Amino acid sequence: MDLITVTNLFSSAEANLTASRLEAAGFHPHLKGELAALSMDGYSLATGGIEVQVPAAEAAEAREFLNSPVTPLE
């Protein structure tokens, strides 16, 4: 399965939140580089961040989803 990076983040918490949002919307996210980012303070910046990836067939729709405004629950 070919994975495409839809966003790079420098915080593990933010990367996991983004992956959770994608998963809740029906996508199949994977995090690349999270363990390296957690191994040492500042290492995430040095390695280019944590890549949030999805299967190639979902990439365009996942980017659109991430770029759309978040509506609060009422």
N, CA and C atoms as an extended XYZ file, in Angstrom:
222
Properties=species:S:1:pos:R:3:atomname:S:1:resname:S:1:resid:I:1 pbc="F F F"
N         0.850       -1.170        0.000 N   MET     1
C         0.000        0.000        0.000 CA  MET     1
C         0.896        1.234        0.000 C   MET     1
N         0.683        2.128       -0.954 N   ASP     2
C         1.429        3.373       -1.013 CA  ASP     2
C         0.804        4.387       -0.071 C   ASP     2
N         1.638        4.963        0.809 N   LEU     3
C         1.170        5.986        1.738 CA  LEU     3
C         1.657        7.348        1.285 C   LEU     3
N         0.794        8.337        1.416 N   ILE     4
C         1.095        9.713        1.031 CA  ILE     4
C         1.022       10.588        2.275 C   ILE     4
N         2.008       11.459        2.457 N   THR     5
C         2.006       12.379        3.584 CA  THR     5
C         1.040       13.522        3.291 C   THR     5
N         0.078       13.723        4.197 N   VAL     6
C        -0.889       14.802        4.016 CA  VAL     6
C        -0.555       16.021        4.879 C   VAL     6
N         0.259       15.829        5.926 N   THR     7
C         0.729       16.955        6.722 CA  THR     7
C         1.912       16.518        7.571 C   THR     7
N         2.768       17.458        7.930 N   ASN     8
C         3.895       17.245        8.845 CA  ASN     8
C         3.643       18.079       10.084 C   ASN     8
N         3.832       17.485       11.251 N   LEU     9
C         3.620       18.192       12.509 CA  LEU     9
C         4.820       17.943       13.411 C   LEU     9
N         5.069       18.853       14.334 N   PHE    10
C         6.245       18.738       15.200 CA  PHE    10
C         5.891       18.307       16.617 C   PHE    10
N         4.634       18.124       16.904 N   SER    11
C         4.178       17.706       18.218 CA  SER    11
C         3.494       16.344       18.103 C   SER    11
N         3.894       15.417       18.952 N   SER    12
C         3.265       14.098       18.947 CA  SER    12
C         1.778       14.205       19.270 C   SER    12
N         1.439       15.058       20.217 N   ALA    13
C         0.031       15.230       20.594 CA  ALA    13
C        -0.788       15.744       19.415 C   ALA    13
N        -0.262       16.723       18.699 N   GLU    14
C        -0.967       17.282       17.549 CA  GLU    14
C        -1.073       16.257       16.417 C   GLU    14
N        -0.025       15.469       16.216 N   ALA    15
C        -0.046       14.438       15.181 CA  ALA    15
C        -1.091       13.373       15.509 C   ALA    15
N        -1.159       12.970       16.775 N   ASN    16
C        -2.148       11.973       17.180 CA  ASN    16
C        -3.566       12.522       17.098 C   ASN    16
N        -3.757       13.781       17.442 N   LEU    17
C        -5.073       14.406       17.317 CA  LEU    17
C        -5.501       14.453       15.850 C   LEU    17
N        -4.582       14.817       14.968 N   THR    18
C        -4.880       14.868       13.536 CA  THR    18
C        -5.212       13.476       13.013 C   THR    18
N        -4.446       12.481       13.421 N   ALA    19
C        -4.717       11.106       13.003 CA  ALA    19
C        -6.082       10.645       13.520 C   ALA    19
N        -6.428       11.030       14.735 N   SER    20
C        -7.733       10.663       15.303 CA  SER    20
C        -8.871       11.313       14.532 C   SER    20
N        -8.701       12.571       14.164 N   ARG    21
C        -9.717       13.260       13.350 CA  ARG    21
C        -9.904       12.544       12.022 C   ARG    21
N        -8.797       12.192       11.384 N   LEU    22
C        -8.879       11.495       10.100 CA  LEU    22
C        -9.564       10.141       10.254 C   LEU    22
N        -9.187        9.413       11.292 N   GLU    23
C        -9.782        8.091       11.511 CA  GLU    23
C       -11.285        8.197       11.775 C   GLU    23
N       -11.689        9.189       12.561 N   ALA    24
C       -13.111        9.381       12.858 CA  ALA    24
C       -13.907        9.729       11.603 C   ALA    24
N       -13.221       10.331       10.616 N   ALA    25
C       -13.875       10.699        9.364 CA  ALA    25
C       -13.828        9.570        8.334 C   ALA    25
N       -13.281        8.412        8.724 N   GLY    26
C       -13.282        7.266        7.819 CA  GLY    26
C       -12.000        7.044        7.041 C   GLY    26
N       -10.963        7.823        7.324 N   PHE    27
C        -9.677        7.635        6.652 CA  PHE    27
C        -8.860        6.592        7.422 C   PHE    27
N        -7.733        6.216        6.865 N   HIS    28
C        -6.862        5.206        7.468 CA  HIS    28
C        -5.458        5.791        7.669 C   HIS    28
N        -5.290        6.635        8.698 N   PRO    29
C        -4.017        7.337        8.888 CA  PRO    29
C        -2.924        6.470        9.522 C   PRO    29
N        -1.690        6.858        9.237 N   HIS    30
C        -0.495        6.259        9.828 CA  HIS    30
C         0.431        7.399       10.220 C   HIS    30
N         1.156        7.233       11.314 N   LEU    31
C         2.136        8.238       11.728 CA  LEU    31
C         3.533        7.705       11.452 C   LEU    31
N         4.329        8.509       10.772 N   LYS    32
C         5.706        8.127       10.449 CA  LYS    32
C         6.647        9.080       11.177 C   LYS    32
N         7.564        8.533       11.931 N   GLY    33
C         8.567        9.350       12.615 CA  GLY    33
C         8.187        9.751       14.023 C   GLY    33
N         7.091        9.216       14.540 N   GLU    34
C         6.663        9.615       15.884 CA  GLU    34
C         7.651        9.132       16.955 C   GLU    34
N         8.108        7.911       16.867 N   LEU    35
C         9.028        7.398       17.883 CA  LEU    35
C        10.343        8.170       17.893 C   LEU    35
N        10.845        8.530       16.743 N   ALA    36
C        12.068        9.331       16.682 CA  ALA    36
C        11.845       10.694       17.321 C   ALA    36
N        10.673       11.266       17.089 N   ALA    37
C        10.366       12.583       17.652 CA  ALA    37
C        10.255       12.518       19.167 C   ALA    37
N         9.817       11.381       19.703 N   LEU    38
C         9.658       11.239       21.151 CA  LEU    38
C        10.963       10.877       21.862 C   LEU    38
N        11.981       10.473       21.111 N   SER    39
C        13.208        9.982       21.727 CA  SER    39
C        14.053       11.076       22.366 C   SER    39
N        13.933       12.318       21.889 N   MET    40
C        14.774       13.394       22.406 CA  MET    40
C        14.087       14.731       22.121 C   MET    40
N        14.139       15.643       23.085 N   ASP    41
C        13.552       16.973       22.881 CA  ASP    41
C        14.183       17.653       21.675 C   ASP    41
N        13.355       18.204       20.820 N   GLY    42
C        13.828       18.921       19.649 CA  GLY    42
C        14.163       18.042       18.461 C   GLY    42
N        14.162       16.728       18.658 N   TYR    43
C        14.544       15.821       17.570 CA  TYR    43
C        13.518       15.843       16.448 C   TYR    43
N        12.261       16.104       16.784 N   SER    44
C        11.214       16.174       15.774 CA  SER    44
C        11.532       17.249       14.745 C   SER    44
N        12.013       18.378       15.208 N   LEU    45
C        12.373       19.473       14.307 CA  LEU    45
C        13.535       19.068       13.408 C   LEU    45
N        14.515       18.382       13.977 N   ALA    46
C        15.691       17.973       13.211 CA  ALA    46
C        15.365       16.931       12.144 C   ALA    46
N        14.360       16.102       12.399 N   THR    47
C        14.031       15.037       11.446 CA  THR    47
C        12.946       15.445       10.454 C   THR    47
N        12.442       16.661       10.564 N   GLY    48
C        11.415       17.113        9.630 CA  GLY    48
C        10.004       16.903       10.131 C   GLY    48
N         9.867       16.500       11.373 N   GLY    49
C         8.544       16.367       11.971 CA  GLY    49
C         7.970       14.975       11.845 C   GLY    49
N         6.756       14.855       12.335 N   ILE    50
C         6.002       13.602       12.277 CA  ILE    50
C         5.097       13.687       11.055 C   ILE    50
N         5.189       12.709       10.184 N   GLU    51
C         4.385       12.702        8.971 CA  GLU    51
C         3.073       11.974        9.220 C   GLU    51
N         1.965       12.640        8.935 N   VAL    52
C         0.659       12.002        8.980 CA  VAL    52
C         0.376       11.536        7.558 C   VAL    52
N         0.245       10.233        7.393 N   GLN    53
C         0.091        9.647        6.068 CA  GLN    53
C        -1.224        8.891        5.955 C   GLN    53
N        -1.724        8.814        4.739 N   VAL    54
C        -2.911        8.018        4.416 CA  VAL    54
C        -2.634        7.263        3.125 C   VAL    54
N        -3.417        6.221        2.831 N   PRO    55
C        -3.255        5.542        1.543 CA  PRO    55
C        -3.425        6.532        0.381 C   PRO    55
N        -2.709        6.288       -0.698 N   ALA    56
C        -2.707        7.200       -1.845 CA  ALA    56
C        -4.112        7.526       -2.338 C   ALA    56
N        -5.000        6.554       -2.326 N   ALA    57
C        -6.364        6.774       -2.824 CA  ALA    57
C        -7.150        7.753       -1.960 C   ALA    57
N        -6.712        7.960       -0.723 N   GLU    58
C        -7.421        8.852        0.197 CA  GLU    58
C        -6.762       10.223        0.336 C   GLU    58
N        -5.602       10.416       -0.248 N   ALA    59
C        -4.789       11.599        0.017 CA  ALA    59
C        -5.487       12.918       -0.319 C   ALA    59
N        -6.037       13.050       -1.495 N   ALA    60
C        -6.656       14.315       -1.895 CA  ALA    60
C        -7.829       14.669       -0.983 C   ALA    60
N        -8.665       13.689       -0.706 N   GLU    61
C        -9.828       13.933        0.146 CA  GLU    61
C        -9.397       14.219        1.593 C   GLU    61
N        -8.355       13.552        2.064 N   ALA    62
C        -7.857       13.785        3.425 CA  ALA    62
C        -7.290       15.192        3.562 C   ALA    62
N        -6.551       15.657        2.560 N   ARG    63
C        -6.029       17.040        2.600 CA  ARG    63
C        -7.175       18.046        2.627 C   ARG    63
N        -8.188       17.807        1.810 N   GLU    64
C        -9.354       18.687        1.780 CA  GLU    64
C       -10.032       18.702        3.153 C   GLU    64
N       -10.179       17.533        3.751 N   PHE    65
C       -10.785       17.424        5.078 CA  PHE    65
C        -9.976       18.205        6.109 C   PHE    65
N        -8.658       18.058        6.096 N   LEU    66
C        -7.814       18.752        7.070 CA  LEU    66
C        -7.806       20.267        6.859 C   LEU    66
N        -8.003       20.709        5.642 N   ASN    67
C        -8.009       22.141        5.345 CA  ASN    67
C        -9.369       22.802        5.579 C   ASN    67
N       -10.403       21.999        5.792 N   SER    68
C       -11.730       22.561        6.025 CA  SER    68
C       -11.837       23.026        7.474 C   SER    68
N       -12.647       24.063        7.729 N   PRO    69
C       -12.771       24.562        9.105 CA  PRO    69
C       -13.425       23.518       10.018 C   PRO    69
N       -12.988       23.513       11.250 N   VAL    70
C       -13.547       22.617       12.256 CA  VAL    70
C       -14.773       23.300       12.852 C   VAL    70
N       -15.895       22.608       12.839 N   THR    71
C       -17.115       23.189       13.424 CA  THR    71
C       -17.292       22.641       14.830 C   THR    71
N       -17.537       23.523       15.792 N   PRO    72
C       -17.681       23.062       17.179 CA  PRO    72
C       -18.992       22.307       17.371 C   PRO    72
N       -18.965       21.374       18.304 N   LEU    73
C       -20.184       20.645       18.659 CA  LEU    73
C       -21.049       21.531       19.526 C   LEU    73
N       -22.343       21.402       19.391 N   GLU    74
C       -23.245       22.213       20.204 CA  GLU    74
C       -23.959       21.376       21.221 C   GLU    74
